[in-house]
Amino acid sequence: MRILLADDNVRNSQALAEFLQKNHFGTDTVYTGTEIIEYASYEIYDALVIGSALPKMSGLEVVKILRAKKNFVPVLLMSENPSVDEIVEGLDSGADDYIRRPVSFEEFLARIKALTRRKGEFKSSTVSIGNFLLDKNSCEIQNSSGESMKISLKELLILTLLFEFPHQVVKKELIIEKIWGGNSAAEYNNVEVYISFIRKKMEQLNVNARIRTARGIGYSLEEIA
C-alpha cells in the first residue's frame, strides 16, 4: 500500500509518515497542494492524506482539482476543529473522510485501513474505455459489436489495474507487486509477455483502445481518437 501525505506542518508530517511506515505503508511526503497534484498525476497511490490548511492552495481546492482530473483515489482530509459546513463541503467536493487534529495515531490508522479497504468496493464488474469493455465477472474482453474473448486470470488482473488508472502510466514495479506479490521473483519480461497476449486479443477484437508503452517505466491504457 502506498500513501501520499501532504501537510504544511513538517513535524506532524514526519511523525505521521514514520507511523505509516512502521505499519507497512509506503509513504511519500509533500507540503503543498501543487506537489500533491503533480505526484498524483504520475504516481499510483492507494490513498491521499491532505491537510486542509496547505499554503497557496487549500486541501479542499486540491480535492476539487483532482476530482475534475478524474483522479478518484480515496482522500482523507485533516483539519483542526472543522465546522459541520466545512466537513459537508469537503465530502461534497469529493473527499472520502475527515479526521480532526491533533490526530490520534490509532484512529488515523483505522481510518486509513477503512479507506483502502473500501477502495473499489462499489465499482462495477464491467469497465470500459472507448469501445473496449472488460467484464471482470466472466473474465472476458468485448467490443461494441458484442464480440468477446476469454482472458486468463493474470490478464484480467493486469487489465483491471490499467482500467483503474486510464491514461496514466502504471509502473512495471507496481504491476509486479500487485499481481505477483512484493516478494515474487517475477521480472519485467513476465509483465511484457502478458501485455503482448492482451494486445493481440485487443487487435483481434479491433477495439479503439491501446496499451501504450512508456519505455523503461510501464504501461497506460488509452482510447484511440
N, C-alpha and C positions, 0 to 999 in steps of 0.2 A: 504494500500500500504506500502511495506517495501523497504527501500533503504539501500544499503551498501555504505558508504562513506569512501574513502581512500585518505588521503593527508598527506604529510610529515610536513606541516605547522600546528602546533597544534592550534594556534589562529584562522586561517582561517577555519580549520576543525570544530572547536567548533561553530563558527559563522554560518556556513552553516548548521550544524546539528540542531542548535536551530531554524533556519529559516524553515527548513523542518518540524520539529516537530510542529511548530506553524501553519503550513499549513497541518497538519494532516497526515504526512508521518511518519511511524515508522522508526527509523534510528539507525543503528549500525555504529560505527566509529572505523576504524583501521588505522595504519600508515605505514605498509609495504606491499610489494607485496605478500610475503608468507602468511601473515594474510588474504589477500583477497582470495587467492586460498583455504586456509583452511576453512574460513567462507562460501564461496560459494559452498563448497563441501558437507556441511551438513545443510545449511540453505537455505530457498527459498526466493529469493528477486525478486522484480518487476523491479529493475534497479540497476546498479552499477555506482557510480561516482568515477573516478580514476584520481588522479594527475599524470601527465606524468613523473615527476622527483622524484619518490619514491626511498628511499635508497635500495641499493643492487640489486634491480630488477625494471626496469623501468615500467611505466604503459603500454607501448607498449608490452613489454615482457609478462606482466601479461595477456593481452588480447589474445596473441597468445597461451599461455598455456591453458587458459580457453576454447578457441575455439577448441583446439586439444583434450580436455577432453569432447567435445560435450556439453559444457555449453554455451547456446546461449541467456542468459539473456541480455537485452539491456545494452550497455555500453556508458556512456558519459565521454570522456577524457577532462581533464582540462590542459591547457598549457599556459605559458606566451609567447606571440608573436610567435606562431608556424609558421614555414615556410610552403609553399604550399606542398613541398615534404614530410614534417612531417605529415601533415594532410592526404595526399594521402596514405602514408604508413600505418597510423593508421586505416583509413577506409578500406583499402585493407586487413588488418590483422584481421578485424572483429569488430572494434569499430563502433558504430552506429552514433555518433555525436561528435563534438568538441565544446568547449567553451573557449574563451580567458580569461586569468586572467589579472588584477583583475576582479572578476566576478560581474556583475550586478545582484542583487537578483531577479529583475523582469524577466530578460532574463533567468536566471538559472531556475526559477520556470516554465517558459513557455517551456523550453527545456525538463525538467523532465516530465511535463504533456504530451508533444508530444511523448516522448519515451514510456511512459507507456500506452498511448492511442493506439499507433501503435502496441504494443506487441500483436502478434498473428494475426494481421490483414491479413497477406498474407499466413497464414498456410492453408494447405489443409483440406478439410472437412473429409478426411479419414486419419487415422494414424494407424500404425501397429508396433508390436514387435513380432518377430518370425512369427508364422502363425496366430497370433491373431490380428484381424483388428476391429477398431472402426469406424463406419460410423456415423458422427455427424448429417448429414442431415436427414437420415432415422431413426435415433435413434435405431441402430442395432449393434450387435457384430457378427463377422463372423469368420470362419476358412478358411484354404486354399482350402478346398473342395467346398466352396461356401455355406455351411450350415450357416444359420443365425438365430438370435433370437432377438426379440424386448426387449428393456430395458426401464425402467422408466426414467423420467427426472432427478431425483436425482442420479440414477445410471449413467446416461450419464455425468452429471456434475462431479461426483467423478472420473469416468474413464478419462475424459478429463484432469483433474488435474494430475492424475497419469501418463498419457501418456506424459504430458508436461515435466515431470521430471523422465524419466525412470531410473531405478537402483538407485534412490535417495529416501531416506526416506522423505515422506511428513507427517508432524506432524498432529495429530488429531486436534489440535487447529486451524491450518491453514485450514483444510478441513471444519471445522465448520464455520470459518469466511468467507471463500469463497463461500460455498454452502448455509448455513443457514443465514449468516449475523452476523456481530460483536455483535449485541445486542440480538441475538437469545437465547432462553432458551434451545436450543438443547444441549444434553450431549453426552459424548463419546459413550454410548451404542446406540445412534441413528446412529452414524457412523458405529459401529460394525455390526448392523443389515443390513445395505445396503451393506457393504463389504461381508457379508455372502451371500446375494442374488446374488451378482456379481460372487462370487467364484463358486456357484452352477451352474450358467449358463455357466461359463468357463469350468467347468468339463463336462457338457453335450455336449459342442462343442469339447471337447478333444483337446484343444489348447496347444501348448508348451510354455505357459507363466503362471505365477502365481503371486498372490498378497501376498508378504511376510510381516509378522507382525514383527515389531520391538517393542518388548514388552514394554508397557508403554510410547511409543513415537509416533508411527504412522505406515504407510504402504509404501511399494515400489512395483512397477510393474517390474518384471524381466522375462527375457527369460530363459526357462529351456534348458540347453545344451543337 
